[in-house]
Amino acid sequence: MPTIITLYKLFLASPSDVKEERTIVKKVVDEINLGNYAINGIKLELVAWETHTYPSIGVDAQDVINRQIADSYDIFIGIMWGRFGSPTGRSESGTKEEFERAFEKHKANPKEVEVLFYFKTTPLSLKDIDLEGLTKIKGFQKQLSGQGVYYKEFNQVDEFEQLVRLNLISVLKGFETSLPIVVNVKEEYLQAHVVTGSNTEEPDIEDIGYLEALDATLKESVVLQGIFSKMTSHLDILGKQLSKKTERIYLTAGLDESSKMRELKKIVDELANNMFAYNKKTRDELPKLNKQQKILIKYYYIVLSLHNTLTNDTEEKAILLGHLTNLKETTIGVLGHINLMKEAVATTPQMTTMYVKAKKETLGVLEEIINEFTTDINLLEEVERSIRKDL
């Protein structure tokens, strides 16, 4: 029997230096289709120059792409990193021109197309730095802000994947359709729990249900806060060690010069060893933090996807929002604590060779944590925004 399909087309625009992110968009589209195509007749079609254009003749290559794709899409996703792209006869780059066409289409009818733009902030290697391109990207970001475009920045590939997943679900839910949005996530769920060594047994089911996901958001939040607590404890111990060593350094003022130098070296090298111990403990926790954050965001994603199709209980969603907001505020608090420690370590003098090495390593570890927590906060804010939109 024939099946009626609601088809939404997603156009992906970017220069050539974000191939990994383009692959991720395809992965997320396939994931969404897996849960919706056969069951509810919702399908996302990824439109890209690689698959939807063919060799032809036009004013220039971009003109051929424009003509063949013909702006026949419902969602526009743009991505930029270090390359701005090559100029066309009508704009500074092909990606910018594609955005401008989508923007004009949205201005003419906001319901006709949703526009999402992302900028990657991962540091470039020296050989890949294009100063002119980066300057143009900064100018383009300023232009977008002036046009009222809310764009997102991301640092890690995993962060981008989760952002796109959350944002596409929000977009699909915003379209005028009574069809539910379903998510099939069994494989990733199992992988995440096996990797983290969670005590949760592998469920003998095909998909994760709404009620299980709702319950899991609360339980997995507790697990995540436990990791926060452990990392904060390690940081507090290092802070106390730093304070004690500083007090001991002041006490050396009354010693003769020879004794003072010996005692200073002993104290500073002890502190260096304290810092090496802290770095090891923290690096052991970082993978757990990353994996747990992925698990939690996945559950929030499922809840967001299924809530409106199963219940009209806004109170239930308000409770979920309260838990999420508390988690976000806790994360922000821990991040502030880490930033203070980084500032304290950065201002300490380089007194011994061992300490120089420990200081450099510790600043690197603290920067890793800061990046991880910043990513967590960005994703939690994205989920928070999506939940508030439904209330």
C-alpha positions in Angstrom: 0.0 0.0 0.0 1.4 3.5 -0.9 2.9 5.5 2.0 2.5 9.3 2.2 5.8 10.9 3.0 6.4 14.4 4.4 9.8 15.3 2.8 12.0 18.1 4.1 15.1 19.1 2.1 18.2 20.2 3.9 20.9 22.1 2.0 24.4 21.9 3.3 26.8 24.7 2.4 30.5 25.0 3.4 34.0 25.5 2.1 36.1 22.4 1.6 37.9 22.3 5.0 35.0 20.9 7.1 34.6 17.5 5.5 34.3 15.8 8.9 31.4 18.1 9.8 29.7 17.4 6.5 29.9 13.7 7.2 28.4 14.3 10.6 25.4 16.1 9.2 24.8 13.1 6.9 25.0 10.8 9.9 22.5 12.8 11.9 20.1 13.0 8.9 20.3 9.2 8.5 19.7 8.8 12.2 16.6 10.9 12.2 15.3 9.2 9.0 15.8 5.8 10.7 13.3 6.6 13.3 10.8 8.5 11.1 10.8 7.4 7.5 9.1 4.0 7.7 7.1 4.7 10.9 5.7 8.2 10.4 6.4 9.1 6.8 8.9 11.9 7.7 12.1 12.0 5.7 15.0 14.5 5.6 16.8 14.7 2.2 20.3 16.0 2.4 21.0 18.3 -0.6 24.7 18.9 -1.3 26.8 19.7 -4.3 28.4 16.3 -4.1 25.1 14.5 -4.7 22.7 17.0 -6.3 24.8 18.6 -9.0 26.4 17.5 -12.3 28.9 19.0 -14.8 27.4 21.8 -16.8 28.1 25.3 -18.1 27.1 28.6 -16.5 28.6 32.0 -15.7 30.8 30.2 -13.2 30.8 27.0 -11.1 28.7 28.5 -8.4 26.1 29.7 -10.9 25.7 26.0 -12.1 25.2 24.9 -8.5 22.7 27.6 -7.8 20.7 26.7 -11.0 20.7 23.0 -10.3 19.8 23.2 -6.6 17.4 26.1 -7.3 16.9 27.0 -3.6 14.4 24.1 -3.3 15.1 23.3 0.3 13.4 23.8 3.7 16.5 23.9 5.9 19.8 25.6 5.2 22.9 24.6 7.2 26.2 26.6 6.7 29.5 25.7 8.3 32.8 27.6 8.3 36.2 27.1 9.9 39.5 28.4 8.5 38.6 28.8 4.8 36.2 31.5 3.5 35.9 30.0 0.1 36.6 31.3 -3.5 34.9 34.4 -4.8 32.1 34.2 -7.3 30.8 36.8 -9.7 28.2 37.8 -7.2 29.7 37.4 -3.7 33.0 37.0 -1.8 32.6 33.2 -1.7 30.4 30.4 -2.8 29.3 29.6 0.7 28.5 33.2 1.4 26.5 33.5 -1.8 24.5 30.3 -0.8 23.8 31.8 2.6 22.7 35.1 1.0 20.2 33.2 -1.2 18.8 31.3 1.8 18.7 34.5 3.8 16.7 36.4 1.1 14.4 33.4 0.9 13.8 33.5 4.7 13.3 37.2 4.6 10.6 36.9 1.9 8.8 34.1 3.9 10.2 33.0 7.3 8.2 29.8 7.2 9.7 28.8 3.9 13.2 28.0 5.1 15.1 27.7 8.5 18.7 29.0 8.4 21.3 27.5 10.7 25.0 28.6 10.7 27.9 27.2 12.6 31.5 28.3 13.0 34.3 26.0 14.1 36.8 27.4 16.6 39.3 24.6 16.8 42.8 26.0 16.4 44.3 25.6 13.0 47.8 24.2 12.3 50.3 26.9 11.1 50.4 25.5 7.6 46.5 25.8 7.4 46.2 29.4 8.6 44.9 31.7 6.0 45.0 35.2 7.5 43.0 36.8 4.7 40.3 34.1 4.9 40.1 34.4 8.7 39.7 38.1 8.4 36.8 37.6 6.0 35.2 35.1 8.3 35.3 37.5 11.2 33.7 40.2 8.9 31.1 37.7 7.8 30.3 36.8 11.5 29.8 40.6 12.1 27.6 40.8 9.1 25.4 37.9 10.3 25.0 39.5 13.8 24.0 42.7 12.1 21.4 40.9 10.1 19.9 39.3 13.2 21.3 35.8 12.5 22.0 33.8 15.6 24.9 31.5 14.8 26.6 28.9 17.0 30.3 28.3 17.5 31.8 24.9 18.4 35.2 23.6 19.3 34.9 19.8 19.2 33.5 17.6 16.5 31.4 15.7 19.1 30.0 19.1 20.2 29.0 19.9 16.6 27.3 16.5 16.2 25.2 17.0 19.3 24.3 20.6 18.4 23.1 19.6 14.9 21.1 16.7 16.3 19.4 19.0 18.9 18.9 21.8 16.4 17.4 19.7 13.7 14.9 18.1 16.1 13.8 21.6 17.2 13.5 22.7 13.6 11.4 19.7 12.6 9.1 20.1 15.7 8.7 23.8 14.6 7.3 22.8 11.2 3.6 22.7 10.9 3.0 18.9 11.1 1.1 16.7 13.4 3.5 13.8 12.8 5.6 12.7 15.7 9.4 12.8 15.6 10.9 9.4 16.6 14.5 8.6 17.4 16.3 5.3 17.0 19.4 5.3 19.2 20.0 1.8 20.5 23.5 1.3 19.0 24.9 4.6 20.3 23.2 4.0 23.7 24.8 0.6 24.1 28.2 1.9 22.9 28.1 4.8 25.4 27.3 2.6 28.3 29.8 -0.1 27.5 32.6 2.5 27.1 31.8 4.2 30.4 31.4 1.0 32.3 28.0 2.1 33.5 26.2 -0.3 35.8 23.1 0.0 33.6 22.4 -3.4 32.0 22.1 -3.5 28.2 18.3 -3.2 27.5 16.8 -6.0 25.5 14.7 -3.6 23.4 15.0 -2.2 19.9 14.6 1.5 20.8 14.7 3.6 24.0 11.3 4.7 25.1 10.2 8.1 26.3 9.6 7.1 29.9 13.0 5.4 30.2 14.7 8.4 28.7 12.9 10.8 31.0 13.9 8.8 34.0 17.5 8.4 32.7 18.0 12.2 32.3 17.6 12.6 36.1 19.8 9.6 37.0 22.5 10.4 34.5 22.6 14.0 35.7 23.4 12.7 39.1 26.3 10.6 37.6 27.6 13.7 35.8 27.5 15.8 39.0 29.4 13.0 40.7 32.2 13.4 38.1 32.0 17.2 38.7 32.4 16.6 42.5 35.4 14.4 42.0 37.1 16.8 39.7 36.4 19.7 42.0 37.8 17.7 44.9 41.1 17.1 43.0 41.2 20.8 42.2 40.6 21.8 45.9 43.4 19.5 47.1 45.8 21.1 44.6 44.7 24.6 45.7 45.4 23.7 49.4 48.8 22.3 48.5 49.6 25.4 46.6 48.6 27.6 49.6 50.6 25.5 52.1 53.7 25.6 49.8 53.4 29.3 49.5 53.3 29.7 53.3 56.4 27.6 53.6 58.2 29.7 51.0 57.5 32.9 53.1 59.0 31.1 56.1 62.3 30.7 54.3 62.9 34.5 54.5 64.8 34.1 57.8 67.3 31.5 56.5 70.7 32.2 55.3 71.0 32.4 51.5 72.4 28.8 51.0 69.8 27.2 53.2 67.1 29.3 51.7 67.9 28.2 48.2 67.9 24.5 49.2 64.6 24.8 51.0 63.0 26.7 48.1 64.0 24.1 45.6 62.7 21.3 47.9 59.3 23.1 48.4 58.9 24.0 44.7 59.8 20.5 43.5 57.3 19.0 46.0 54.6 21.3 44.5 55.6 20.2 41.1 55.0 16.6 42.1 51.6 17.6 43.6 50.8 19.1 40.2 51.9 16.0 38.3 49.6 13.9 40.6 46.7 16.2 40.0 47.2 16.1 36.2 47.1 12.3 36.2 43.9 12.1 38.3 42.2 14.7 36.2 43.2 13.1 32.9 41.7 9.9 34.2 38.4 11.7 34.7 38.2 13.7 31.4 37.1 10.7 29.2 34.5 9.8 31.8 33.2 13.4 31.7 33.1 13.5 27.9 31.2 10.2 27.6 28.8 11.0 30.4 27.9 14.3 28.8 27.2 12.5 25.6 24.9 10.0 27.3 23.0 12.7 29.1 22.5 14.9 26.0 21.3 11.9 24.1 18.6 11.2 26.7 17.6 14.9 26.6 17.4 14.6 22.8 15.0 11.6 23.0 12.8 13.4 25.5 12.7 16.5 23.4 11.8 14.4 20.3 9.0 12.4 21.9 7.4 14.6 24.6 4.8 16.5 22.5 3.7 13.3 20.7 3.0 11.4 23.9 1.9 13.9 26.6 0.7 17.5 27.0 2.0 17.6 30.6 4.0 20.9 30.7 4.5 20.5 34.4 6.6 17.4 33.7 8.7 19.4 31.3 9.0 22.3 33.7 10.5 19.8 36.3 12.9 18.5 33.7 13.8 22.1 32.9 14.5 22.8 36.6 16.9 19.9 36.8 18.6 20.9 33.6 19.0 24.5 34.8 20.5 23.4 38.1 23.0 21.2 36.3 23.9 24.0 34.0 24.5 26.4 36.9 26.6 23.8 38.7 28.7 23.4 35.6 29.2 27.1 35.3 30.2 27.2 39.0 32.8 24.5 38.5 34.1 26.2 35.4 34.6 29.5 37.4 36.6 27.5 40.0 38.8 26.0 37.3 39.4 29.4 35.7 40.5 30.8 39.1 43.0 28.0 39.5 44.4 28.5 36.0 45.0 32.1 36.8 46.7 31.2 40.0 49.0 28.7 38.4 49.8 31.0 35.4 51.1 33.7 37.8 53.5 31.5 39.8 57.2 32.1 39.0 59.2 29.4 37.1 61.6 28.6 40.0 62.9 25.1 39.0 63.2 23.1 35.9 60.8 20.5 37.3 58.3 23.2 38.2 58.5 24.7 34.8 57.5 21.4 33.3 54.7 20.8 35.9 53.3 24.3 35.4 53.2 23.9 31.6 51.5 20.5 31.9 49.0 21.7 34.5 48.0 24.8 32.4 47.4 22.4 29.5 45.2 20.1 31.6 43.2 23.0 33.0 42.7 24.3 29.4 41.4 20.9 28.4 38.9 20.9 31.3 37.8 24.5 30.5 37.1 23.5 26.8 35.2 20.4 28.0 33.1 22.4 30.5 32.5 25.2 28.0 31.2 22.6 25.5 28.9 21.1 28.2 27.5 24.5 29.0 26.8 25.3 25.4 25.0 22.0 24.8 23.0 22.4 28.0 21.9 25.9 27.0 20.8 24.5 23.6 18.6 21.9 25.3 17.3 24.5 27.8 16.4 26.7 24.9 14.5 23.9 23.2 12.6 23.0 26.3 11.6 26.6 27.1 10.3 26.9 23.5 7.8 24.1 24.2 6.6 25.5 27.5 
